[in-house]
């Protein structure tokens, strides 16, 4: 007897198209955090890049200064900072001139940046909660046994609370399904350094770029079930 087997393949829902502002935010994040050398864009040691030079780059073709200002002002995670420095020898301010403005990412760089205005955390009580958000597959395959790694970035990123809590704007992806609570008190006592960025993200170098599992206070899934 001939058998007919029906395949019930899982169909993926198409992603909603990204808005122009989201696309611009991603381009800015890539360039300011990771891409100056590859994109041949000059950047200062403090992470600032001239806005006019940025606007002249092919990646931002068609983008205007007003677009950048809008994305910086409306970014929910406060990823970027604009600073007006004017021009050498300029006698009057012209706040509409992109050549006098500089922009940087507040954290997340994969190259060395000096003077990021990071606030050292020396008193654990000033930072009672520090959480790294990740995904179940990554937790099971790597983090559970090896710890948190800064990977290609300069720091491991932590949040001062869970997404959606009052005052928490950045530090983890909103779709994380595993939450690793770090025992900052124990880590600081062992000489591990922590900092707070301008947009409230908690950063650490760990030990040689890794925060070992011994500094995990608790680990839970999105339902609150313990994973340790």
C-alpha positions, 0 to 999 in steps of 0.5 A: 500500500502506498503511503503518503506522508504530509510534511508540516514544515514550520513557516517563519513569520516575515520580519516587520520592515525596520524604520529608517531611524532603526536602520540609522541607529544600527549604522551609527552603533556599528561605525562608532563601536566597531568600524572606524578603521574598516570604514576609514573614518577618523575617530578620537581617543575618547571615542568621538567622531566629527558629524560632518565626516560621518555624514560624508561617508557612503554608509550614511548617504542621504542622511541629514544632521537632523536625522542624526539628532533625532535618533540620538534624542529619541534612542530609548537606550541612550546609546549615543552622545552629541557634543558641540565643540565648534571649529578652531578660530570660530568666533560665533556659535553655529549649532546647526553646523554639523562640522562643529558637532561630535558624536560617540557611542556611550559604551560597547566599543571593540577598540580602545577608548579613553575617557568614556566618563565611566564611574568606578563602582567601589561600594557594592551597596551603590549597585545592589543589582547587576544582571546579564541577560542572555539566551538559554542555548548560550547559557547551557553551551558556554556561560554555565561552565565557562562564565561571562566573556567580554568577547570582542568588546572591551567590557562585559555588559550588565544591567541595573535591573530587568527590562521594563523596570523603572529607570532601566534603559539599557544593559541587555536585550529585551528578548533575553530569556536567561537572567544572570545576577552577579554577586558584585560584592564578592567580585569587588572583594576579589579585585574585579573592577566595575564601572557605570557608563553614562547611560547606566550600563554596568561594565566589568573587565572581569578576570582576563576578560571573563567573569567566572561562574563563581560570581553568579549569585543566582541564574533564573529563566524568564519564568523565575525558575532557578537554573543553578 
